[in-house]
Amino acid sequence: MDEHTLIQTYFSDVGSAYLAEQDVRISVGDDSSIISLPSGKESVVSVDTSIENIHFLDSMSPKDIAYRAVVVALSDLAACGAAPAWYSVALTFPELDETWVKKFSDGLRRVSDDYRIPLIGGDTTKGKLSITVQVNGYCDTGLSILRSNAKPNENIYVSGLIGEAAKGLKSFTDKLEATEQQVQSYLRPKARIDLGLRLKGVASSAIDISDGLLQDLKHICVASEVGAKIELSDIPTSFNVDPSISEINSGDDYEICFTSNSENEAIVKGISEELGIKISLIGKTNDSKAIRVLDKEGNDVPVGSGYSHF
């Protein structure tokens, strides 16, 4: 099977039901895709590469590999408050296995349906298994949420539960006990798109948690030139005891960490109730340009580091 036939057979119609809805005029099958930019919107773009046994396990189902690869890219759009519109996939694999490719395309179909976005193009080539996903979304011009607008004395929030995916991953790598929810948090994370959309005009800054809560919060602090004080016991987990630094800084959470003026506390609570998403106040920003984590006794806890890409 040549590349053209492969693409036409398994990828040409993935998410095609959403092409018109997302203003995609030309999609898979031509030299390039053509998209009409909606009036009054700016384009928000992100790219993520997932490599076998670094970003996903070789034992995973191709459906889960595909789904996860797209969602981790979509999570960046969520943090910016953008509505996803389309995505492209560059797939590199060592040899053509049509059964594997069919299951991989099924995973793409599922993520397209869950987020109502079409696959509009990409590439296939031979080599070590890796998936590069480019996602594009739209936000009202000038209203995207950035990392760089946090101010001192603002509340710091995080959505969902932290450390779930890390527990799920360790159930595979270290054979440790994990709940089904923790396993699914790793295999099929969720991009908090609805939350990001509701946070526009409420969050002063935001970031998705991919490399670890504290490590990613540091990116906000550096970009905004602020510091942060975090209460360890306020970080939301499903654990029966207060989490360790390593447990809350392992990454793969794909939750949203954001800052907001304390006057918005009731609004944030309303968003949490409206969307049915747990949102926890975990600390405050300050002008120190450093991150401190305190235990219940008020003692400093060494921060450590999260996931390293190199």
N, C-alpha and C positions, 0 to 999 in steps of 0.2 A: 504494500500500500504506500503510495507516494504522499507527500505532505499535503497537497491540495485535496486529495481524497479523504485523508485523515481529518482535516479541518472541516470539510463539508459534511462528513459523516457524523462527527461527534461534537462539533462546536458551533456550527453555523447558525443554529436556531436557539442557542442557550439564552433565555431571557428575552426572546424576540417579541413576546407579548407586550413588552414595556418600551419598545423602540420609539413609538409615536409619543407616548406619555413623557419620555425624556428628551424629546426633540432631536433624536438621532435620525438623520436623513439617509446616510449610507453606513452600513455596518460590515460585518464579516463577509469577506469574499472579494472585495476590491483592494486596490493598492493601499488605500487609506480610508479611514472612517471620516464622515462629515457630520458635524453637530452644530445645531443652531443655538447660540448663546441667548438665553432668555433675557428680555429687557429688564434693566435695573438690577441685574445679578452680576456677581463676580465669581470666577471659577476657582475652586479650591481643589488642589491636586496633591496626591501623596503616592509614594511607591514603597513597597515592601518586598524583600526577597526572603524566601524560606528555603533552607537547605536541609536535606535529609540528615537525620541524627544530630543536627544542631538546633534547628527550629521545630522539627517534628520527628517522630520516631518511625523507623522503617517498618515497625510492626503495625502501624496504624492503617486503617481502611483508606483506600484512595478517596472515598467519599468524604471522610473526615479531613484528610489532608487538603483537599480542594476547598472545603467549606472554611476551614481554619485559616488558610492562606489569604482568602478574600476578606474575612472578617477582621483580621488583625490590621489590614490596610484601612478598612472602613472605619475602624476605631479612631484613626487620626482625624477623619472628617467629623466624627461626633464631637471630638474635643474642640474643634473650630466652630461648632454650631452650624455645620453645613448639611444640606440634604443631599444624599448620594444620588447620582444620575446615571453613571455607567462605569464599566471597568474593562480592562484588557489584561490578558494573561500571556506571559512568555514561559512556556513549559519546556524544560530540558529533561530528557530521560535516557537511560543507558541503552535500552532496546525497546522496540515496539512490541507491546503486549496489549492486544486489543481489549481483552477482558479488563485489564487495569485501567486503560484509557476510558472505557465505557463507564466504569464506576467513578472515575475522576470527573467525567463530564456530568454524571448524575449529581455529584456533590455541588458542582457549579450551578446546575439547574435549581437545586434546593436553595442555595444562597440567593440566586436571582429572584426566586419567588418570595423568599422571606423579606428581602429589602426592596423588591420591585425595581430592579435595575437589570439592564441587558449587558451581556458580554458583546463588545463591539469590535474586538480585534485581538491581535497578539502575535505569537510566533511559536514554532516548535523546532527543536533541534536535538541533537544527540550528545550526551555527556552525563555527568553525575546528576542525579535527580535533584532538581531545584525548580522553584516556582517563583516568578517575579510578577507581582500584581500591581498595576497602576489603577487607582480609583480617582474619579472626578465627581465633585459635588458643586452645589451652588449655594451662595449666601447673598443676602441683600448687600449691595455695594457698601463697603465701609463698616459692616456690622459683624464680621468674622471675629471670633474670640481668639485672642493671642495669649502667649505665655508672658508677655512683657508689660502688662498693665496692672499688675497687683500693686497695692499701696500698703504702707505700714498700718497695723491695727485693724486688719480685715480678718474675717472668719475664714478658716480653711476647712473645706468639706471633702468628703469622698463618698462615692456611690457604692452600693452593693456591699459585698463581703470581700475582705482581702485575704489572700493566702489559699483560696480554694483550689485554683488551678495547680499551684505548686504541690498541694497534697495529692491531687489527681495524677500529676506527672510521676510523683514518687511511688504511686501504687504500681506503675509500670517498671520504673527503673530500679527501685529498691524493694519492691514487693511489700510495701507498707500498706496498712489498712487505710481505706478511703471510702467515703460515701459515693453513691451513684452521682449525686449532684457535683461533687468535687471532680470526679472523673469526667463528667460532661463539661465542666467548666474549662478543663484543659482541651478536650477533643473538639468541642464546638462552643467557643466563647461567643458572647453577644456584644455587638457594637451598640453603645448607648446613644443611638441616633436621636430618638425622641427626647431624651434628656438634654442633649446638646442644643437641639432646636429651642427648647424651653428656657435654656440658660442665657440666650442672647439678651443683652440689656440687664441681666441680673449678675452674671459672673464677670468679674473684672479680668480674670485670667483662667486658663484651664489647660490640662494636659491629660492624655490617656496614659494609664499605668501599664506599660509594657515591660520595663526593665526593673521595676521595683518601686514601691510607693515613695520611699524617701529619696531614692535616686532621681525619680522623675520630678518630685517636688523641688529638688535642688535646681532643676532646669528653670522652673518658674522663678525661684529666688534669684538666680544669676541673671536671667533675662530682665527681671523687674527691679533688680538691685535692692532686694529686701531680704530679711531673715525670717525664721519661723520657729515657733515653740509648739511642740506636739506632745499631747498626753498619750502615752502608750496604751493605757487602759481604755481610751476612747476610740481606738482604731477598731472598726467592726470586723469580727471574725465569727466563725461558727465553733471556735475552740472553747473548751470548758475552762481554760485558764488564760491569763493574759498572754498574748503572743510574744514570741522572741523577735528580735530585730531581723534575724534571718528569715523567719516565717512571713513577716510582712514586707520584706524587701526582696523576695525571690522573683517577682515579675510574673508575666503572663496573665495578669488580672483583667486587663482591658476594661477597667472601671475608669471613671472620670474623677480626677482631683481638681478642685477649683477653689478660687477665692471670691469673696463677695463682701460688700460693705455690711456691717452688722445690722444696719437698718433694714436689710432685705431678709432677715431671719424668718419672718412669717411667710414671705413669698417662697423661700426655699422649702419650707415645711409644706406649703400648699402644692408645690410642684411634686414633692415626694409622694404626697397622698394622691394627687391626680394621676400620676404615672404608675403608682404601686411599686416604686423603687425606693429602697432604703437609702437615705442620705444622712450621713453622720458628720457632726461638727467635731473635728479632731484637734483643732488648735487655732493659733492666731499668727498673723504675720507681724513683723516688727522691723526696726531699722538696723538690726545687728549685722545683716548679710551673712548670718550663720544659721544652721539648723540645730536646734536642741531637742532632744527627746527625753521626757521625764517619766519616771515610774510613779506608782501611787504614793510613794513617800516623798516625792519631789526630788529624787536623786537623778542625776544625769545618766543616761544609758548610751554607751558608745554606738554611734550611728552605723558604722560599717559601710559596705557598698552593695549595690545590686548586681544585675546581670551585666557582664562585660562583652561587647561585640568583638573584641580583638584579644 
